Amino acid sequence: MFRRKNVKKKNNKEWCNKEKVKDKDRYSYLENLSGTFHLSEDILLGSGMITITGSKKLRIENYKGIITYAEENIVLQMPEGKLEILGNKLNIDYCTDVELHVTGIIKQMEFLC
């Protein structure tokens, strides 16, 4: 049988407090990491990325889900909140777990709280 010598038990609360990383420290770390590897901070933070080509194509990355899908209105759940796309003849051409392509006449986009 093995015996442990001089081992002190740590209070779980103390341990958790010491191990927590502050948000600004985390952001600073990711900022440095993005510079080192030449990556966008948005990608590292898991933010949504929106690419618009003219007024007819829209590419959205890192969306969380589709809330509403109609010909004149699409509402998506994004990491930061909801994104509403208004237009005519809107269509989701391509959809994966992380990327979505919308075509049609895009008139307006709005972030909803």
C-alpha positions in Angstrom: 0.0 0.0 0.0 1.3 3.4 -0.9 1.0 6.4 1.4 1.0 10.0 0.3 3.1 12.3 2.4 2.7 16.1 2.7 -0.3 16.3 0.3 -2.7 19.1 1.1 -6.2 19.1 -0.1 -7.2 22.3 -1.9 -10.6 23.8 -1.4 -12.4 23.5 -4.7 -13.6 27.1 -4.6 -10.0 28.4 -4.2 -8.8 26.1 -7.0 -11.5 27.4 -9.4 -10.8 31.0 -8.6 -7.1 30.6 -9.3 -7.7 28.8 -12.6 -10.2 31.2 -14.0 -9.0 33.3 -16.9 -10.4 36.8 -17.1 -12.2 37.8 -20.3 -9.7 40.6 -21.1 -6.8 38.2 -20.6 -8.5 35.7 -22.9 -9.1 38.3 -25.5 -5.5 39.5 -25.2 -4.2 35.9 -25.6 -6.4 35.3 -28.7 -5.3 38.7 -30.1 -1.6 37.6 -29.8 -2.4 34.2 -31.1 -4.2 35.6 -34.2 -1.1 37.8 -34.9 1.3 34.9 -34.6 -0.6 32.5 -36.9 -2.0 35.3 -39.2 -5.6 34.3 -38.4 -8.6 36.6 -38.0 -9.6 37.3 -34.4 -13.2 36.7 -35.4 -12.4 33.1 -36.3 -10.7 32.4 -33.0 -13.5 34.0 -31.0 -16.2 32.1 -32.9 -17.9 35.2 -34.2 -20.2 35.1 -37.2 -18.7 36.2 -40.5 -20.8 37.7 -43.2 -19.6 38.2 -46.8 -21.8 40.2 -49.2 -21.4 40.1 -53.0 -23.3 42.9 -54.5 -27.0 42.8 -53.5 -27.7 39.3 -54.7 -25.4 36.9 -52.8 -24.7 36.5 -49.1 -22.3 34.1 -47.4 -22.6 33.6 -43.6 -20.2 31.5 -41.5 -20.5 30.4 -37.9 -24.3 30.7 -37.7 -26.1 28.7 -35.0 -29.4 28.0 -36.7 -32.3 29.0 -39.0 -35.2 30.6 -37.1 -37.4 31.8 -40.0 -37.1 31.0 -43.7 -39.5 32.7 -46.2 -39.1 34.2 -49.6 -39.0 37.8 -48.2 -37.5 37.2 -44.8 -34.8 35.0 -43.3 -33.9 35.1 -39.6 -30.7 33.3 -38.4 -29.4 32.7 -34.9 -25.8 34.0 -34.8 -23.3 33.8 -31.9 -24.0 37.5 -31.1 -27.8 37.4 -31.5 -30.2 37.2 -34.4 -29.7 38.4 -37.9 -32.7 39.3 -40.1 -32.3 39.4 -43.9 -35.1 41.1 -45.8 -35.5 41.1 -49.6 -37.3 39.5 -52.5 -37.0 35.9 -53.9 -34.6 34.9 -51.0 -33.3 31.4 -51.3 -30.9 29.3 -49.2 -28.7 27.7 -51.9 -26.2 26.0 -49.7 -26.2 25.0 -46.1 -23.8 23.1 -43.8 -23.3 23.2 -40.0 -21.1 26.3 -40.2 -21.8 28.0 -43.5 -24.9 29.2 -45.4 -25.3 30.8 -48.8 -28.3 33.1 -49.5 -29.3 34.4 -53.0 -32.0 36.8 -54.1 -32.5 40.5 -54.0 -31.1 41.5 -50.6 -32.6 44.8 -49.5 -31.7 45.0 -45.8 -29.9 43.2 -43.0 -30.4 43.9 -39.3 -29.1 42.5 -36.1 -31.9 41.9 -33.6 -31.4 41.9 -29.8 
